[in-house]
Structure formats: structure tokens, C-alpha cells
Amino acid sequence: MDQHASLARQRDIIVDIGEKRIKVRRTALAFAEMSVKEVMNSVGTEQSRAALSPADSSQLQEAVRQAAHHIRQTKKMLELEEALLENRLKVADHESNKARQELALLKQTISSTVLTSNPNDVNIRLPQPDREIYYVTNCKVGG
């Protein structure tokens, strides 16, 4: 029973940690989206100006490329984090179910086993008068 309770606590911890990691990834994605919007706004304001130098134009293109790359990476990390959490939960649920089945089998085995003793199996020696300590050797624990 302790194993099942421990596995349930472990699953709760995995869920808690996974949710926090996903929240961090979603926050990073929100920041990446805001960064893309800022770059796009700067491109819009720069294009409204009459003339852009080739250096300014290439800088803006590179900024857009970097922002788009960053948002793709952030989305991919979020997807990986969600998949990792899902996988860990599947493993935890499998282990919990396995422990539950083992516990049910153990309970069934204990309840179906009837302890019996055979009076003919007793092999007790009578104490000798000159000894102070006597041992009983009829213990059949452990097989």
C-alpha cells in the first residue's frame, strides 16, 4: 500500500512540475510573439519612410528572420515539453496500475491461503535436566 501511495504522490509531483514547465514555455512563446510584433511594427514604420538604405533594409530582414526563427524554436520547445509530460504521465499511470494489480494479487493470495498445522509434524525434544536454556526448533518460517 505504501508503494501505491508513493506512486500516487510521485504522479502528482510530475503533474505539478510538468504544468509549471509548460507555463514557462507558454510565457516564453508569448514573449517571442511580442518580439515578432515589435519587429513587424518597426518594419511597418521603416517602410513608411521614403527611402531605406540597403544596410537598414538588410538589418530589418535579419531581425524578422531571427524573430521568426525564435518563435519557431519556442513553439517546438513547448510541443516537446507537452509530449514529455504526456509520456511521463503514461509511465507513472502504468506503474501505478501495475502496483495496484500486484497489491490485489497479494491480497487475494493472502486471503486464499489457510494456515494449517499438522500435529504429526511436531518434533520437540524434551528438555534435559542439566541445561539452563532450551530451544524449540519447530519453526517453519521462510520455507
C-alpha positions, 0 to 999 in steps of 0.5 A: 500500500505504501508503494501505491501511495508513493506512486500516487504522490510521485504522479502528482509531483510530475503533474505539478512540475510538468504544468509549471514547465509548460507555463514557462514555455507558454510565457516564453512563446508569448514573449517571442510573439511580442518580439515578432510584433515589435519587429513587424511594427518597426518594419511597418514604420521603416517602410513608411519612410521614403527611402531605406538604405540597403544596410537598414533594409538588410538589418530589418530582414535579419531581425524578422528572420531571427524573430521568426526563427525564435518563435519557431524554436519556442513553439517546438520547445513547448510541443516537446515539453507537452509530449514529455509530460504526456509520456511521463504521465503514461509511465507513472499511470502504468506503474501505478496500475501495475502496483495496484494489480500486484497489491490485489494479487497479494491480497487475494493470495493472502486471503486464499491461503489457510494456515494449517498445522499438522500435529504429526509434524511436531518434533520437540525434544524434551528438555534435559535436566542439566541445561539452563536454556532450551530451544524449540526448533519447530519453526517453519518460517521462510520455507 
